[in-house]
Amino acid sequence: MYAVRQWSVRNAGRLERLYHAFAGVLTLLGPLLARIGYARLEGPMVAIERPLKSLLFDCRMCGRCVLSATGMSCPMNCPKSLRNGPCGGVRANGHCEVKPEMRCVWAAAWDGAQRMREGAAISTVQAPLDHRLAGSSLWLRVTREATGVAETMGGSGA
């Protein structure tokens, strides 16, 4: 898993372009998805999204993904769950003080952001997690937001 996560950071620019293309397709499909019903699509979409993002990013399905702002390095992989930058314990070699065998998530994020067209977004302060969104499909939420469809918060019907 760790090796794939590092591959994702090294290929952050390509993954950024792929994601923008995918988001564009979902936005075009927005009216169809709304007719089918977002609540009805939530389960099948999570069944696709969870394993794919888990493989590529070791995703925790936190509900408010910030990969596009963190160089495709998921900050939820930080042992301290820091979403807005590294702690003061990053070792001189860029590794984590809690897990010395692991490169600091934020050192990797910085490298990945340098490969992205919108890499300056790494400087954006991220809002705290809304734990009510955990386990829900970010892809559907982004589509709803892009098409202006109202969203309900919470678990199974989100």
C-alpha positions as CSV (number, residue, x, y, z in Angstrom):
1,M,0.0,0.0,0.0
2,Y,2.8,2.4,1.0
3,A,4.6,1.9,-2.4
4,V,1.4,2.7,-4.3
5,R,0.8,5.8,-2.1
6,Q,4.3,7.0,-3.0
7,W,3.6,6.3,-6.7
8,S,0.5,8.5,-6.5
9,V,2.6,11.4,-5.1
10,R,5.2,11.0,-7.9
11,N,2.4,11.0,-10.5
12,A,0.3,13.8,-8.8
13,G,0.2,15.9,-12.0
14,R,-1.2,13.1,-14.1
15,L,-3.7,12.1,-11.4
16,E,-4.8,15.7,-11.1
17,R,-5.6,15.9,-14.8
18,L,-7.3,12.5,-14.7
19,Y,-9.5,13.7,-11.8
20,H,-10.5,16.9,-13.5
21,A,-11.5,14.9,-16.6
22,F,-13.5,12.5,-14.4
23,A,-15.1,15.3,-12.5
24,G,-16.1,16.9,-15.8
25,V,-17.8,13.7,-16.9
26,L,-19.7,13.4,-13.6
27,T,-20.8,17.0,-13.9
28,L,-22.1,16.4,-17.4
29,L,-24.0,13.3,-16.0
30,G,-25.3,15.4,-13.1
31,P,-28.9,15.7,-14.4
32,L,-29.1,12.0,-15.0
33,L,-27.6,11.2,-11.6
34,A,-30.1,13.5,-10.0
35,R,-33.0,11.8,-11.8
36,I,-31.7,8.4,-10.6
37,G,-31.3,9.8,-7.1
38,Y,-28.1,10.5,-5.2
39,A,-29.3,8.6,-2.2
40,R,-29.8,5.5,-4.4
41,L,-26.4,5.9,-6.0
42,E,-24.5,6.5,-2.7
43,G,-23.9,2.8,-1.9
44,P,-22.8,1.7,-5.4
45,M,-20.6,4.8,-5.8
46,V,-18.9,4.2,-2.4
47,A,-18.4,0.5,-3.4
48,I,-16.3,1.8,-6.3
49,E,-14.7,4.9,-4.7
50,R,-13.5,3.2,-1.5
51,P,-11.3,0.5,-2.9
52,L,-9.9,2.7,-5.7
53,K,-9.0,5.5,-3.4
54,S,-7.8,3.1,-0.7
55,L,-5.4,1.5,-3.2
56,L,-4.1,4.7,-4.7
57,F,-4.0,7.0,-1.6
58,D,-4.6,4.7,1.4
59,C,-7.8,6.8,1.7
60,R,-9.7,6.8,5.0
61,M,-13.0,8.0,3.4
62,C,-13.0,11.0,5.8
63,G,-15.7,12.7,3.8
64,R,-13.8,15.9,2.9
65,C,-10.9,14.8,0.7
66,V,-8.2,17.3,0.2
67,L,-5.9,15.3,-2.1
68,S,-6.1,18.0,-4.7
69,A,-4.6,20.5,-2.2
70,T,-2.0,18.1,-0.7
71,G,-0.1,16.8,-3.7
72,M,-2.2,13.5,-3.7
73,S,-0.8,12.7,-0.3
74,C,-3.6,12.0,2.1
75,P,-3.1,13.9,5.4
76,M,-5.3,11.3,7.2
77,N,-2.3,9.0,6.9
78,C,-0.4,11.2,9.3
79,P,-0.3,9.3,12.7
80,K,-1.4,12.6,14.3
81,S,-4.1,13.3,11.6
82,L,-2.7,16.7,10.9
83,R,-4.6,18.3,8.0
84,N,-2.8,21.6,7.7
85,G,0.9,20.9,7.6
86,P,3.6,18.9,9.4
87,C,4.2,18.7,13.1
88,G,7.5,19.9,14.6
89,G,8.8,16.3,14.8
90,V,9.6,15.7,11.1
91,R,13.1,14.2,11.1
92,A,16.0,15.7,9.1
93,N,15.6,13.0,6.5
94,G,11.9,13.9,6.0
95,H,10.5,10.9,7.9
96,C,7.9,10.8,10.6
97,E,8.8,11.0,14.3
98,V,6.0,8.6,15.2
99,K,6.6,6.1,12.4
100,P,10.3,6.5,11.5
101,E,10.1,4.1,8.6
102,M,7.4,6.3,6.9
103,R,8.1,9.5,5.1
104,C,6.2,12.4,6.5
105,V,2.9,12.8,4.8
106,W,3.5,16.5,4.5
107,A,7.0,16.2,3.0
108,A,5.4,13.9,0.4
109,A,2.5,16.4,0.0
110,W,5.0,19.2,-0.8
111,D,6.7,17.1,-3.4
112,G,3.4,16.1,-5.0
113,A,2.1,19.7,-5.0
114,Q,5.2,20.8,-7.0
115,R,4.1,18.4,-9.8
116,M,0.5,19.7,-9.9
117,R,-0.9,22.6,-12.0
118,E,-2.9,23.8,-8.9
119,G,-0.1,22.9,-6.5
120,A,-0.2,26.3,-4.7
121,A,-3.4,25.0,-3.1
122,I,-1.2,23.3,-0.5
123,S,-1.1,26.7,1.2
124,T,-4.8,26.7,1.7
125,V,-5.9,26.2,5.3
126,Q,-8.2,23.2,5.5
127,A,-11.4,23.2,7.5
128,P,-11.8,20.7,10.3
129,L,-13.4,17.4,9.3
130,D,-17.1,17.0,9.4
131,H,-17.3,13.5,10.8
132,R,-20.9,13.2,9.6
133,L,-19.6,12.8,6.1
134,A,-17.2,10.0,6.9
135,G,-17.7,7.0,4.6
136,S,-19.8,8.9,2.0
137,S,-18.9,9.4,-1.6
138,L,-16.9,12.6,-2.3
139,W,-17.5,12.1,-6.0
140,L,-21.2,12.4,-5.7
141,R,-20.9,15.3,-3.3
142,V,-18.6,17.2,-5.8
143,T,-21.1,16.5,-8.6
144,R,-24.0,17.7,-6.5
145,E,-22.1,20.9,-5.6
146,A,-21.1,21.5,-9.3
147,T,-24.7,21.0,-10.5
148,G,-26.3,22.9,-7.6
149,V,-28.3,20.0,-6.3
150,A,-29.1,20.2,-2.6
151,E,-27.3,17.8,-0.3
152,T,-28.4,16.1,2.8
153,M,-25.8,15.5,5.5
154,G,-25.2,12.3,7.3
155,G,-24.7,8.6,6.9
156,S,-26.6,6.3,4.6
157,G,-28.7,8.8,2.6
158,A,-25.9,11.4,2.2
